[in-house]
Amino acid sequence: MEVLRNLTLRIEPGENIAIIGPSGAGKTTFLRLLNGTVLPTSGRVLSDSVDSAELGPTHLRRLRSRVGFVHQEHALVPNVRVVQNVVAGKLGQRSMWGAVRSMLSPTRADLDLAHELLVRVGIGDKLFQRTDHLSGGERQRVALARALFQEPDALLADEPVASVDPARARDLIGLLCEVARERGLTLVCSLHDLLLAQEFFGRSIGLREGRVQFDGATNEIPAEAFDDLYRLEDAGSRAR
């Protein structure tokens, strides 16, 4: 089954982009294409003019190591300390022994960087706390710190505020955009909240049923275009 069809997009370094669309529109698949965890069945995904489908396992791991990913459900290990989840951001860049050692006994340099990142995302005092004792918003900040620990060139965020209330959602999206701007990172974030897209993202791409409905400067996209993304088909159409 085709999830995405007829997409032709270019993302420039340093852009901040909102991917908007209803559930099932293909937003997560689109993000996974960007970091090489999903390869296209047709067409090409180019990163620095290199086709991800032509890369071997080693070079694919290098591609993925350059792209931080903040998952909707956080993808954290719940019964270990926050610091271990943060340093896990570099597991894919290390040998098997190096990965095990960094999880069991992080180096002073790893501890210092993890603490610095946690301070930046507002939970510096949680370094040694068990992850399953944190609130949903705090776990999302740990997930962001883990992605930043990779020292990536780009950040992808898959509906990162789906599990928090509107006030915390705004704070988290603002933080995500601030951090990306400070570090010169490309940011691509999938969202349902149109107001957050309009407030924080310079460019918005609308997806519906795997197709691009619009792509442009967020403040120039008419309200009707946003409304059309979420329109319900009539009963007859749904029956078919």
C-alpha positions in Angstrom: 0.0 0.0 0.0 1.3 3.4 -0.9 1.5 5.8 2.0 3.0 8.8 0.2 2.5 9.7 -3.4 4.0 12.2 -5.9 6.0 14.2 -3.3 8.6 16.6 -4.6 10.0 18.7 -1.8 13.3 20.5 -1.0 14.3 21.3 2.6 17.1 23.9 3.0 19.6 23.8 5.9 18.3 25.7 8.9 14.6 25.7 7.9 11.9 25.2 10.4 9.0 23.4 8.9 5.6 22.2 10.3 4.1 19.0 8.7 0.4 19.2 9.2 -2.4 16.7 8.5 -4.9 14.3 10.0 -4.0 10.9 11.4 -3.1 8.6 8.6 -1.9 11.4 6.3 1.6 10.0 6.1 3.4 12.4 8.4 5.4 9.8 10.4 6.4 7.9 7.2 7.6 11.2 5.8 9.8 11.9 8.8 11.1 8.3 8.7 12.0 8.8 5.0 14.1 11.9 6.0 16.3 10.0 8.5 16.6 6.8 6.4 14.7 4.4 8.7 12.3 3.9 5.9 13.5 3.7 2.3 11.3 4.7 -0.7 9.8 2.0 -2.9 10.1 4.5 -5.8 11.6 7.9 -6.3 14.6 9.2 -4.3 15.4 10.8 -1.0 18.6 12.8 -1.3 20.7 14.1 1.6 23.6 16.3 0.4 23.0 14.9 -3.1 23.4 11.3 -1.8 20.5 8.8 -2.4 19.7 7.1 0.9 18.5 4.0 -1.0 22.0 3.5 -2.3 23.7 3.6 1.1 25.0 0.5 2.8 24.3 -0.3 6.5 27.4 1.7 7.7 26.6 4.8 5.8 22.9 4.6 6.7 23.9 4.6 10.4 26.0 7.7 9.7 23.1 9.4 8.1 20.8 8.5 11.0 23.4 9.7 13.5 23.2 13.2 11.9 19.4 13.4 12.4 17.9 13.6 15.9 14.4 12.1 16.2 11.9 13.1 19.0 9.2 10.4 19.1 5.6 11.0 19.9 5.7 8.4 22.6 9.1 9.5 23.7 10.7 6.0 23.1 12.6 6.2 26.5 13.6 3.3 28.7 11.3 3.9 31.7 13.1 2.0 34.5 16.5 3.6 34.2 17.8 7.0 35.1 17.4 10.1 33.0 21.2 10.3 32.3 21.2 6.9 30.7 18.3 7.8 28.4 20.2 10.9 27.3 23.5 9.3 26.6 21.6 6.6 24.6 21.4 9.3 21.9 24.9 8.3 20.7 24.5 4.5 21.0 24.3 4.2 17.2 27.7 6.0 16.8 29.6 3.7 19.1 30.8 0.1 19.1 28.8 -2.5 20.9 31.2 -2.4 23.9 31.3 1.4 23.9 27.5 1.6 23.9 27.2 -0.8 26.8 29.9 1.0 28.8 28.3 4.4 28.2 25.0 3.1 29.5 26.4 1.4 32.6 29.1 4.0 33.5 28.9 7.2 31.5 32.2 9.2 31.2 32.6 12.5 32.9 32.4 14.2 29.5 29.0 12.4 28.8 27.7 13.3 32.2 28.7 17.0 31.7 27.1 17.2 28.3 23.9 15.4 29.4 23.6 17.8 32.4 24.2 20.8 30.1 21.5 19.7 27.7 19.0 18.9 30.5 19.7 22.4 32.0 19.0 23.9 28.6 15.6 22.1 28.3 14.7 23.1 31.8 15.1 19.9 33.9 18.8 20.0 35.0 17.8 18.7 38.4 16.5 15.4 36.9 19.8 14.0 35.8 19.8 11.0 38.1 16.1 10.6 38.6 14.3 7.5 37.3 12.6 8.3 34.0 9.3 6.6 34.9 9.0 9.1 37.8 8.8 12.1 35.5 5.7 13.8 34.1 4.8 13.5 30.4 6.2 17.0 29.7 9.4 16.2 31.5 9.8 12.9 29.6 9.4 14.8 26.3 12.2 17.2 27.4 14.4 14.1 28.1 13.6 12.9 24.6 14.7 16.3 23.2 17.9 16.2 25.3 18.7 12.7 24.0 18.2 13.9 20.4 20.5 16.8 21.0 23.1 14.5 22.6 23.7 13.1 19.1 25.0 16.5 18.1 22.8 16.3 15.0 22.5 18.6 11.9 18.7 18.3 11.9 15.9 17.5 14.3 12.7 15.6 13.4 9.8 15.7 15.8 6.8 13.4 15.4 3.8 15.1 17.1 5.9 15.9 20.1 3.1 17.5 22.1 0.4 15.0 21.5 0.5 13.9 25.2 0.6 17.3 27.0 -2.0 20.0 27.7 -2.1 23.1 25.4 -0.1 25.4 27.7 2.8 22.9 28.0 2.5 22.1 24.3 3.2 25.8 23.4 6.1 25.8 25.8 7.6 22.6 24.4 7.2 23.8 20.7 8.7 27.1 21.6 11.7 25.4 23.3 12.2 23.1 20.3 12.3 26.0 17.9 14.6 28.0 20.2 17.1 25.2 20.5 17.0 24.5 16.8 17.6 28.2 16.1 20.5 28.5 18.6 22.3 25.5 17.2 21.5 26.2 13.5 19.6 23.0 13.1 17.1 22.1 10.4 13.8 21.4 12.2 10.9 19.4 10.8 8.0 18.8 13.1 4.6 17.1 12.6 1.6 18.7 14.3 -2.1 18.8 14.5 -2.3 22.2 16.1 -2.6 24.9 13.4 -2.2 27.7 15.8 1.2 26.4 16.9 2.3 26.0 13.3 1.3 29.6 12.6 3.1 31.0 15.6 6.4 29.1 15.4 7.0 27.8 11.9 8.0 29.8 8.9 7.0 27.1 6.4 4.1 24.6 6.5 3.5 21.5 4.4 0.0 20.1 4.5 -0.5 16.3 3.9 -3.7 14.5 3.3 -4.0 10.9 2.2 -0.3 10.8 1.4 -0.4 13.8 -0.9 0.9 17.4 -0.5 -2.1 19.8 -0.3 0.0 22.9 0.2 3.6 23.9 0.8 4.6 27.5 1.6 5.1 30.3 4.0 2.8 29.6 6.9 1.5 33.2 7.2 0.6 33.2 3.5 -1.5 29.9 3.5 -5.2 30.7 3.6 -7.4 29.5 6.4 -9.5 27.5 4.0 -6.4 25.4 3.0 -5.9 24.4 6.7 -9.7 23.6 7.0 -9.6 21.4 3.9 -6.9 19.2 5.5 -9.3 18.1 8.2 -12.6 18.1 6.3 -14.7 15.0 6.8 -15.9 13.2 3.7 -19.7 12.9 3.3 -21.3 9.7 4.4 -21.5 8.5 0.8 -17.8 9.0 0.2 -16.9 7.2 3.5 -19.1 4.2 2.5 -17.1 3.8 -0.7 
